[in-house]
């Protein structure tokens, strides 16, 4: 989650000149999947940071009752995660309509934390009606068609796999609180910000999926953590070379801030051989931003896979996830397919 006071917002004018240096950089061509990779003719992938972040000054009933007082409570008690019922319903409607095979979610409030929130901070939020044993918010927005697994120590960051696609290895329940494999150094906050799943496909074979929610901030410790997270994505035990999907909120813009953030440079360089991962999402100076009005930090990368992406409410003829002033990120939807070895695309 990134709030309106996020350090990136101070960069404004600093971006303009250096960005021209990277605006025309090209991405490598798509590369065929290795021999033996499963064939996926249609794979829909979504990443969404569902946290609250926009200013809500002077808004109240016109914004489904979510105004400045509620925003203050959300910041203090809910970690600015998805916890306002009207937006929960909007996210559920969006995900139902999109009907994705894989969904990466960041900043979704974990309902079991309601037990620690005082009654004075529950009015209007999901905790107002919560009872122990109720479905979590992430389960409410996805429904029973999905298996859900979350990052170790970070229950607000979860990956969901539609049952028609397959199941998450090592997760035997509908909801596995620590069902993903942590990849990064959990010293950069309690828990893992980079985690992976091996999806055993219904039609045979496996798909390695890495889900990311990078550390935010511009302090030296923040940038060091974020760089380590990018390195963990493509390091040993991370994304599978040649065939796989990486998605999430990276909290760095690989097309606009590579001059400033080493994680942005590393992410851009990772989208090149030998791993053959490339961006499915747009990268560059003039592409549509996914966060506020000038940064592109929500991405999908893939190897051995090609396709196109669209941005809810920003791509023409699409609608935003919610019309309420709450979300500060744009949902990214990608329609992908395997590039078979005989596709004629070079692997060099």
DATA-V731646 format. One record per helix or strand of 2 or more residues. SS is the DSSP state (A for helix, B for strand). FROM is the first residue (numbers start at 1). TO is the last residue. If there is no record, write none. Layout:
ss:SS from:FROM to:TO
ss:SS from:FROM to:TO
This chain:
ss:A from:7 to:22
ss:B from:43 to:49
ss:A from:61 to:63
ss:A from:68 to:77
ss:A from:85 to:98
ss:B from:102 to:106
ss:A from:111 to:116
ss:A from:119 to:121
ss:A from:126 to:128
ss:A from:137 to:142
ss:B from:146 to:151
ss:B from:154 to:162
ss:B from:166 to:168
ss:B from:175 to:176
ss:B from:181 to:182
ss:B from:194 to:201
ss:B from:206 to:213
ss:A from:220 to:234
ss:B from:244 to:249
ss:A from:262 to:270
ss:B from:278 to:279
ss:B from:298 to:303
ss:B from:305 to:311
ss:B from:332 to:338
ss:A from:341 to:343
